[in-house]
Amino acid sequence: MNDLIALLPLIFVFIIFYVILYIPQRRRQKKHKSYVNSLKIGDNVITDSGILGRVVSIKDDKVTLVLKKGEIEILKNNISFK
């Protein structure tokens, strides 16, 4: 019984970290995934590196963006969620 009481603070700390860190991160990931899956041609997007572009082509896991001086092809996951 004393061993369980000694472990209680440690268990409590793990629960707090789970609630504070893991749950909000999982919610952000779900929102980002739904945003990326709802992209369509003509949408203006910002990449994680700050590049602004307009979607001109969507393939399985890649998106082609048109910029002022050409086009780039990036992974869908590199599009930032606002």
N, CA, C and O atoms as CSV, one atom per row, in Angstrom:
chain,resi,resn,atom,element,x,y,z
A,1,MET,N,N,0.823,-1.199,0.000
A,1,MET,CA,C,0.000,0.000,0.000
A,1,MET,C,C,0.865,1.260,0.000
A,1,MET,O,O,0.553,2.229,-0.693
A,2,ASN,N,N,1.951,1.248,0.776
A,2,ASN,CA,C,2.843,2.399,0.838
A,2,ASN,C,C,3.532,2.642,-0.500
A,2,ASN,O,O,3.819,3.783,-0.865
A,3,ASP,N,N,3.796,1.544,-1.235
A,3,ASP,CA,C,4.414,1.693,-2.549
A,3,ASP,C,C,3.483,2.433,-3.509
A,3,ASP,O,O,3.930,3.269,-4.295
A,4,LEU,N,N,2.209,2.126,-3.441
A,4,LEU,CA,C,1.232,2.786,-4.302
A,4,LEU,C,C,1.114,4.267,-3.950
A,4,LEU,O,O,1.018,5.111,-4.841
A,5,ILE,N,N,1.118,4.574,-2.696
A,5,ILE,CA,C,1.045,5.978,-2.262
A,5,ILE,C,C,2.303,6.730,-2.696
A,5,ILE,O,O,2.230,7.913,-3.027
A,6,ALA,N,N,3.433,6.070,-2.697
A,6,ALA,CA,C,4.680,6.711,-3.109
A,6,ALA,C,C,4.672,6.987,-4.614
A,6,ALA,O,O,5.282,7.957,-5.065
A,7,LEU,N,N,3.997,6.156,-5.386
A,7,LEU,CA,C,3.941,6.338,-6.833
A,7,LEU,C,C,2.842,7.307,-7.269
A,7,LEU,O,O,2.836,7.749,-8.418
A,8,LEU,N,N,1.940,7.634,-6.397
A,8,LEU,CA,C,0.816,8.504,-6.743
A,8,LEU,C,C,1.242,9.853,-7.314
A,8,LEU,O,O,0.674,10.271,-8.322
A,9,PRO,N,N,2.206,10.555,-6.731
A,9,PRO,CA,C,2.621,11.836,-7.329
A,9,PRO,C,C,3.184,11.679,-8.743
A,9,PRO,O,O,2.940,12.522,-9.605
A,10,LEU,N,N,3.924,10.619,-8.978
A,10,LEU,CA,C,4.482,10.370,-10.303
A,10,LEU,C,C,3.368,10.100,-11.318
A,10,LEU,O,O,3.407,10.612,-12.437
A,11,ILE,N,N,2.399,9.313,-10.934
A,11,ILE,CA,C,1.261,9.029,-11.811
A,11,ILE,C,C,0.486,10.318,-12.091
A,11,ILE,O,O,0.053,10.552,-13.220
A,12,PHE,N,N,0.317,11.137,-11.083
A,12,PHE,CA,C,-0.390,12.404,-11.237
A,12,PHE,C,C,0.337,13.319,-12.233
A,12,PHE,O,O,-0.304,13.971,-13.057
A,13,VAL,N,N,1.661,13.367,-12.158
A,13,VAL,CA,C,2.451,14.191,-13.081
A,13,VAL,C,C,2.280,13.699,-14.520
A,13,VAL,O,O,2.130,14.515,-15.430
A,14,PHE,N,N,2.299,12.399,-14.741
A,14,PHE,CA,C,2.093,11.852,-16.080
A,14,PHE,C,C,0.709,12.200,-16.616
A,14,PHE,O,O,0.566,12.517,-17.796
A,15,ILE,N,N,-0.296,12.146,-15.774
A,15,ILE,CA,C,-1.653,12.502,-16.194
A,15,ILE,C,C,-1.717,13.975,-16.585
A,15,ILE,O,O,-2.335,14.314,-17.594
A,16,ILE,N,N,-1.104,14.837,-15.822
A,16,ILE,CA,C,-1.089,16.270,-16.115
A,16,ILE,C,C,-0.389,16.536,-17.450
A,16,ILE,O,O,-0.896,17.301,-18.271
A,17,PHE,N,N,0.769,15.912,-17.673
A,17,PHE,CA,C,1.475,16.088,-18.939
A,17,PHE,C,C,0.636,15.596,-20.111
A,17,PHE,O,O,0.634,16.216,-21.174
A,18,TYR,N,N,-0.065,14.503,-19.929
A,18,TYR,CA,C,-0.916,13.979,-20.990
A,18,TYR,C,C,-2.006,14.977,-21.342
A,18,TYR,O,O,-2.253,15.238,-22.519
A,19,VAL,N,N,-2.652,15.532,-20.341
A,19,VAL,CA,C,-3.752,16.467,-20.568
A,19,VAL,C,C,-3.252,17.781,-21.153
A,19,VAL,O,O,-3.893,18.345,-22.040
A,20,ILE,N,N,-2.127,18.270,-20.675
A,20,ILE,CA,C,-1.630,19.583,-21.102
A,20,ILE,C,C,-0.940,19.519,-22.466
A,20,ILE,O,O,-1.066,20.456,-23.254
A,21,LEU,N,N,-0.222,18.451,-22.760
A,21,LEU,CA,C,0.575,18.400,-23.986
A,21,LEU,C,C,-0.017,17.526,-25.085
A,21,LEU,O,O,-0.128,17.974,-26.226
A,22,TYR,N,N,-0.387,16.325,-24.779
A,22,TYR,CA,C,-0.752,15.368,-25.813
A,22,TYR,C,C,-2.121,15.642,-26.428
A,22,TYR,O,O,-2.253,15.614,-27.652
A,23,ILE,N,N,-3.114,15.897,-25.637
A,23,ILE,CA,C,-4.473,16.100,-26.156
A,23,ILE,C,C,-4.556,17.325,-27.066
A,23,ILE,O,O,-5.112,17.201,-28.158
A,24,PRO,N,N,-4.041,18.505,-26.691
A,24,PRO,CA,C,-4.095,19.651,-27.617
A,24,PRO,C,C,-3.306,19.411,-28.912
A,24,PRO,O,O,-3.731,19.846,-29.982
A,25,GLN,N,N,-2.178,18.733,-28.823
A,25,GLN,CA,C,-1.388,18.445,-30.024
A,25,GLN,C,C,-2.164,17.536,-30.964
A,25,GLN,O,O,-2.135,17.737,-32.179
A,26,ARG,N,N,-2.848,16.556,-30.432
A,26,ARG,CA,C,-3.642,15.654,-31.253
A,26,ARG,C,C,-4.787,16.405,-31.935
A,26,ARG,O,O,-5.107,16.118,-33.088
A,27,ARG,N,N,-5.406,17.358,-31.241
A,27,ARG,CA,C,-6.474,18.171,-31.838
A,27,ARG,C,C,-5.930,19.015,-32.991
A,27,ARG,O,O,-6.563,19.113,-34.042
A,28,ARG,N,N,-4.749,19.630,-32.793
A,28,ARG,CA,C,-4.140,20.427,-33.859
A,28,ARG,C,C,-3.827,19.556,-35.076
A,28,ARG,O,O,-4.027,19.981,-36.213
A,29,GLN,N,N,-3.339,18.347,-34.838
A,29,GLN,CA,C,-3.024,17.450,-35.947
A,29,GLN,C,C,-4.283,17.075,-36.728
A,29,GLN,O,O,-4.250,17.009,-37.957
A,30,LYS,N,N,-5.380,16.830,-36.036
A,30,LYS,CA,C,-6.638,16.494,-36.713
A,30,LYS,C,C,-7.136,17.668,-37.548
A,30,LYS,O,O,-7.582,17.473,-38.678
A,31,LYS,N,N,-7.066,18.890,-37.005
A,31,LYS,CA,C,-7.489,20.076,-37.751
A,31,LYS,C,C,-6.617,20.282,-38.984
A,31,LYS,O,O,-7.128,20.591,-40.060
A,32,HIS,N,N,-5.302,20.114,-38.834
A,32,HIS,CA,C,-4.385,20.283,-39.957
A,32,HIS,C,C,-4.671,19.248,-41.034
A,32,HIS,O,O,-4.678,19.571,-42.222
A,33,LYS,N,N,-4.903,18.014,-40.630
A,33,LYS,CA,C,-5.179,16.958,-41.600
A,33,LYS,C,C,-6.466,17.234,-42.362
A,33,LYS,O,O,-6.513,17.037,-43.577
A,34,SER,N,N,-7.506,17.684,-41.680
A,34,SER,CA,C,-8.759,17.977,-42.370
A,34,SER,C,C,-8.599,19.185,-43.298
A,34,SER,O,O,-9.192,19.223,-44.377
A,35,TYR,N,N,-7.790,20.182,-42.875
A,35,TYR,CA,C,-7.524,21.347,-43.726
A,35,TYR,C,C,-6.797,20.933,-44.999
A,35,TYR,O,O,-7.167,21.355,-46.094
A,36,VAL,N,N,-5.777,20.119,-44.856
A,36,VAL,CA,C,-4.981,19.687,-45.998
A,36,VAL,C,C,-5.834,18.824,-46.934
A,36,VAL,O,O,-5.720,18.940,-48.154
A,37,ASN,N,N,-6.675,17.970,-46.381
A,37,ASN,CA,C,-7.516,17.112,-47.217
A,37,ASN,C,C,-8.610,17.900,-47.928
A,37,ASN,O,O,-9.145,17.433,-48.933
A,38,SER,N,N,-8.953,19.086,-47.428
A,38,SER,CA,C,-10.006,19.884,-48.060
A,38,SER,C,C,-9.444,20.903,-49.060
A,38,SER,O,O,-10.198,21.710,-49.603
A,39,LEU,N,N,-8.136,20.873,-49.305
A,39,LEU,CA,C,-7.544,21.796,-50.279
A,39,LEU,C,C,-8.111,21.535,-51.667
A,39,LEU,O,O,-8.378,20.394,-52.046
A,40,LYS,N,N,-8.287,22.611,-52.407
A,40,LYS,CA,C,-8.732,22.476,-53.791
A,40,LYS,C,C,-7.936,23.441,-54.658
A,40,LYS,O,O,-7.293,24.363,-54.157
A,41,ILE,N,N,-7.990,23.216,-55.947
A,41,ILE,CA,C,-7.250,24.048,-56.890
A,41,ILE,C,C,-7.773,25.479,-56.805
A,41,ILE,O,O,-8.981,25.717,-56.809
A,42,GLY,N,N,-6.839,26.424,-56.726
A,42,GLY,CA,C,-7.186,27.839,-56.623
A,42,GLY,C,C,-7.061,28.401,-55.221
A,42,GLY,O,O,-7.109,29.618,-55.042
A,43,ASP,N,N,-6.902,27.539,-54.217
A,43,ASP,CA,C,-6.738,28.022,-52.837
A,43,ASP,C,C,-5.372,28.679,-52.669
A,43,ASP,O,O,-4.367,28.182,-53.178
A,44,ASN,N,N,-5.345,29.787,-51.958
A,44,ASN,CA,C,-4.087,30.428,-51.587
A,44,ASN,C,C,-3.633,29.832,-50.266
A,44,ASN,O,O,-4.410,29.743,-49.315
A,45,VAL,N,N,-2.367,29.424,-50.210
A,45,VAL,CA,C,-1.828,28.767,-49.020
A,45,VAL,C,C,-0.476,29.350,-48.653
A,45,VAL,O,O,0.157,30.058,-49.436
A,46,ILE,N,N,-0.057,29.031,-47.447
A,46,ILE,CA,C,1.267,29.389,-46.942
A,46,ILE,C,C,1.939,28.096,-46.513
A,46,ILE,O,O,1.338,27.278,-45.816
A,47,THR,N,N,3.183,27.913,-46.928
A,47,THR,CA,C,3.914,26.719,-46.511
A,47,THR,C,C,4.496,26.951,-45.117
A,47,THR,O,O,4.477,28.067,-44.599
A,48,ASP,N,N,5.008,25.884,-44.525
A,48,ASP,CA,C,5.638,25.997,-43.207
A,48,ASP,C,C,6.844,26.925,-43.227
A,48,ASP,O,O,7.191,27.523,-42.208
A,49,SER,N,N,7.481,27.046,-44.384
A,49,SER,CA,C,8.653,27.916,-44.480
A,49,SER,C,C,8.292,29.347,-44.846
A,49,SER,O,O,9.180,30.189,-44.984
A,50,GLY,N,N,6.994,29.640,-45.006
A,50,GLY,CA,C,6.562,31.006,-45.249
A,50,GLY,C,C,6.383,31.381,-46.709
A,50,GLY,O,O,6.231,32.561,-47.025
A,51,ILE,N,N,6.397,30.412,-47.599
A,51,ILE,CA,C,6.223,30.693,-49.025
A,51,ILE,C,C,4.732,30.791,-49.331
A,51,ILE,O,O,3.953,29.907,-48.975
A,52,LEU,N,N,4.348,31.879,-49.998
A,52,LEU,CA,C,2.957,32.073,-50.393
A,52,LEU,C,C,2.765,31.566,-51.811
A,52,LEU,O,O,3.602,31.798,-52.684
A,53,GLY,N,N,1.645,30.867,-52.037
A,53,GLY,CA,C,1.389,30.367,-53.374
A,53,GLY,C,C,-0.067,29.988,-53.554
A,53,GLY,O,O,-0.852,29.991,-52.606
A,54,ARG,N,N,-0.409,29.662,-54.787
A,54,ARG,CA,C,-1.767,29.245,-55.118
A,54,ARG,C,C,-1.702,27.814,-55.637
A,54,ARG,O,O,-0.840,27.480,-56.451
A,55,VAL,N,N,-2.611,26.976,-55.167
A,55,VAL,CA,C,-2.626,25.567,-55.545
A,55,VAL,C,C,-3.065,25.437,-57.001
A,55,VAL,O,O,-4.115,25.952,-57.385
A,56,VAL,N,N,-2.260,24.749,-57.810
A,56,VAL,CA,C,-2.615,24.516,-59.209
A,56,VAL,C,C,-2.777,23.032,-59.527
A,56,VAL,O,O,-3.364,22.674,-60.547
A,57,SER,N,N,-2.256,22.170,-58.653
A,57,SER,CA,C,-2.363,20.738,-58.890
A,57,SER,C,C,-2.273,20.013,-57.559
A,57,SER,O,O,-1.481,20.377,-56.690
A,58,ILE,N,N,-3.092,18.987,-57.410
A,58,ILE,CA,C,-3.068,18.180,-56.196
A,58,ILE,C,C,-2.928,16.726,-56.615
A,58,ILE,O,O,-3.745,16.200,-57.370
A,59,LYS,N,N,-1.878,16.085,-56.111
A,59,LYS,CA,C,-1.660,14.662,-56.346
A,59,LYS,C,C,-1.791,13.961,-54.998
A,59,LYS,O,O,-2.182,14.592,-54.016
A,60,ASP,N,N,-1.478,12.695,-54.933
A,60,ASP,CA,C,-1.682,11.906,-53.720
A,60,ASP,C,C,-1.237,12.636,-52.454
A,60,ASP,O,O,-2.064,13.008,-51.621
A,61,ASP,N,N,0.049,12.835,-52.316
A,61,ASP,CA,C,0.561,13.509,-51.123
A,61,ASP,C,C,1.368,14.753,-51.478
A,61,ASP,O,O,2.096,15.280,-50.636
A,62,LYS,N,N,1.246,15.226,-52.715
A,62,LYS,CA,C,1.989,16.404,-53.163
A,62,LYS,C,C,1.045,17.451,-53.719
A,62,LYS,O,O,-0.017,17.141,-54.259
A,63,VAL,N,N,1.460,18.692,-53.573
A,63,VAL,CA,C,0.694,19.831,-54.074
A,63,VAL,C,C,1.650,20.687,-54.892
A,63,VAL,O,O,2.788,20.921,-54.484
A,64,THR,N,N,1.190,21.146,-56.033
A,64,THR,CA,C,1.985,22.061,-56.842
A,64,THR,C,C,1.441,23.463,-56.641
A,64,THR,O,O,0.248,23.711,-56.814
A,65,LEU,N,N,2.334,24.381,-56.270
A,65,LEU,CA,C,1.970,25.772,-56.027
A,65,LEU,C,C,2.573,26.638,-57.120
A,65,LEU,O,O,3.699,26.402,-57.558
A,66,VAL,N,N,1.830,27.631,-57.555
A,66,VAL,CA,C,2.360,28.598,-58.494
A,66,VAL,C,C,2.765,29.831,-57.688
A,66,VAL,O,O,2.018,30.317,-56.840
A,67,LEU,N,N,3.955,30.312,-57.976
A,67,LEU,CA,C,4.502,31.489,-57.306
A,67,LEU,C,C,4.637,32.594,-58.337
A,67,LEU,O,O,4.281,32.398,-59.499
A,68,LYS,N,N,5.141,33.742,-57.938
A,68,LYS,CA,C,5.362,34.825,-58.899
A,68,LYS,C,C,6.376,34.434,-59.966
A,68,LYS,O,O,6.260,34.842,-61.121
A,69,LYS,N,N,7.367,33.644,-59.574
A,69,LYS,CA,C,8.440,33.320,-60.512
A,69,LYS,C,C,8.528,31.822,-60.779
A,69,LYS,O,O,9.630,31.282,-60.873
A,70,GLY,N,N,7.418,31.156,-60.900
A,70,GLY,CA,C,7.467,29.736,-61.247
A,70,GLY,C,C,6.563,28.895,-60.378
A,70,GLY,O,O,5.653,29.393,-59.715
A,71,GLU,N,N,6.840,27.609,-60.399
A,71,GLU,CA,C,6.052,26.650,-59.633
A,71,GLU,C,C,6.966,25.822,-58.754
A,71,GLU,O,O,8.142,25.627,-59.063
A,72,ILE,N,N,6.411,25.335,-57.651
A,72,ILE,CA,C,7.121,24.384,-56.803
A,72,ILE,C,C,6.156,23.267,-56.448
A,72,ILE,O,O,4.938,23.446,-56.440
A,73,GLU,N,N,6.729,22.120,-56.159
A,73,GLU,CA,C,5.937,20.984,-55.730
A,73,GLU,C,C,6.360,20.646,-54.308
A,73,GLU,O,O,7.544,20.435,-54.043
A,74,ILE,N,N,5.401,20.595,-53.396
A,74,ILE,CA,C,5.709,20.322,-51.995
A,74,ILE,C,C,4.798,19.217,-51.487
A,74,ILE,O,O,3.798,18.878,-52.120
A,75,LEU,N,N,5.153,18.667,-50.349
A,75,LEU,CA,C,4.303,17.686,-49.695
A,75,LEU,C,C,3.123,18.393,-49.040
A,75,LEU,O,O,3.246,19.524,-48.571
A,76,LYS,N,N,1.995,17.724,-49.013
A,76,LYS,CA,C,0.801,18.317,-48.405
A,76,LYS,C,C,1.037,18.682,-46.940
A,76,LYS,O,O,0.533,19.696,-46.459
A,77,ASN,N,N,1.800,17.857,-46.238
A,77,ASN,CA,C,2.023,18.118,-44.816
A,77,ASN,C,C,2.824,19.376,-44.539
A,77,ASN,O,O,2.854,19.848,-43.403
A,78,ASN,N,N,3.479,19.935,-45.563
A,78,ASN,CA,C,4.264,21.149,-45.372
A,78,ASN,C,C,3.441,22.415,-45.575
A,78,ASN,O,O,3.988,23.517,-45.545
A,79,ILE,N,N,2.149,22.274,-45.780
A,79,ILE,CA,C,1.273,23.440,-45.865
A,79,ILE,C,C,0.847,23.788,-44.455
A,79,ILE,O,O,0.406,22.925,-43.697
A,80,SER,N,N,0.979,25.044,-44.113
A,80,SER,CA,C,0.691,25.479,-42.759
A,80,SER,C,C,-0.802,25.697,-42.557
A,80,SER,O,O,-1.515,26.123,-43.466
A,81,PHE,N,N,-1.256,25.398,-41.350
A,81,PHE,CA,C,-2.658,25.597,-40.979
A,81,PHE,C,C,-2.756,26.864,-40.174
A,81,PHE,O,O,-2.013,27.049,-39.210
A,82,LYS,N,N,-3.665,27.744,-40.555
A,82,LYS,CA,C,-3.783,29.052,-39.916
A,82,LYS,C,C,-4.568,28.964,-38.645
A,82,LYS,O,O,-4.768,29.974,-37.972
